Amino acid sequence: VSFFRDPIAIVLVAANIALLAAVFIYLIRLVPTLPEKIPAHWDLAGNINRYGNREELYMMPAVGALTAVLPLVMGFSQRGKNRKILYISAVLGLLLQVLFISILGGWIEKLNLM
């Protein structure tokens, strides 16, 4: 069965792409409204210990995209042998994106509180 005839694989890969696109679109709209320099790192006590450019916010979904693509590549390479590996890889990619989105959300929330 080809990938394009497998509805589960199509939905999982489309969900990965849609989630990634939504985050980038959100950031494209948000970043220009932020000051040039923003807090980029906090210590364990919550004190700011590094400032960075607002464009650094793009780093989080970029890393999320990379960590989502790697399991998908692994899954596609095994697709003909075991379809479950593709499904598990796609779900793992989604979970990693959700993790990075939650980290990014915490970062943006801290910026809004300042």
C-alpha positions in Angstrom: 0.0 0.0 0.0 1.4 3.3 -1.0 1.6 6.2 1.4 -1.0 8.2 -0.5 -3.5 5.3 -0.1 -3.0 5.0 3.7 -5.4 7.4 5.4 -3.8 7.0 8.8 -0.4 7.9 7.5 -1.8 10.9 5.6 -3.6 12.2 8.6 -0.6 11.9 10.9 1.9 13.5 8.5 -0.7 16.3 7.7 -1.2 16.9 11.4 2.6 17.4 11.8 2.8 19.8 8.9 -0.3 21.7 10.0 0.9 22.1 13.6 4.3 23.3 12.4 2.8 25.8 9.9 0.4 27.1 12.6 3.3 27.9 14.9 5.3 29.6 12.3 2.3 31.7 11.1 1.6 32.7 14.8 5.3 33.7 15.2 5.4 35.6 12.0 2.5 37.7 13.3 3.8 38.0 16.9 7.5 38.7 16.5 7.2 42.2 14.8 5.2 43.4 17.8 7.9 42.5 20.4 10.8 44.7 21.4 14.1 44.1 19.6 15.7 42.6 22.8 13.7 40.1 24.8 14.5 37.9 27.7 16.0 34.7 26.4 16.9 32.7 29.4 15.9 32.5 33.1 17.7 30.9 36.0 15.9 28.5 38.4 14.7 31.4 40.6 13.0 33.0 37.6 15.5 35.8 37.2 16.5 36.8 33.6 20.1 36.0 33.0 20.3 36.5 29.2 18.6 38.7 26.6 18.5 38.0 22.9 16.9 39.2 19.7 13.2 38.6 19.2 14.0 36.5 16.2 15.3 33.8 18.6 11.7 32.8 19.1 11.9 31.1 15.7 14.5 28.8 17.0 12.0 26.8 19.1 9.7 25.7 16.3 12.7 25.2 14.0 14.2 22.7 16.5 10.7 21.2 16.9 10.5 20.8 13.1 13.8 19.0 13.0 12.8 16.6 15.8 9.5 15.9 14.1 11.1 15.3 10.7 13.7 12.8 12.0 11.1 10.2 13.3 9.1 10.7 10.1 12.2 9.9 7.9 12.8 6.9 10.0 9.2 5.8 9.7 9.2 6.3 5.9 12.3 4.3 5.5 10.6 1.4 7.2 7.2 1.9 5.7 7.3 -1.0 3.4 8.5 -3.4 6.1 6.3 -2.4 9.0 3.5 0.2 8.7 3.3 0.6 12.5 6.8 2.1 12.6 5.6 4.9 10.4 2.6 5.5 12.6 4.6 5.5 15.8 7.2 7.8 14.3 4.5 10.2 13.1 2.9 10.2 16.6 6.3 10.7 18.2 6.9 13.7 15.9 3.6 15.2 16.9 4.4 14.7 20.6 7.8 16.4 20.2 6.2 19.3 18.5 3.7 19.7 21.3 6.6 19.6 23.8 8.4 22.4 21.9 5.1 24.4 21.5 4.5 24.2 25.3 8.1 25.5 25.9 7.5 28.3 23.4 4.2 29.1 25.0 5.8 29.4 28.4 8.5 31.7 26.9 5.8 33.9 25.3 3.8 34.0 28.5 6.8 35.3 30.4 7.3 38.0 27.8 3.7 39.1 28.2 4.0 39.4 31.9 6.9 41.8 31.7 
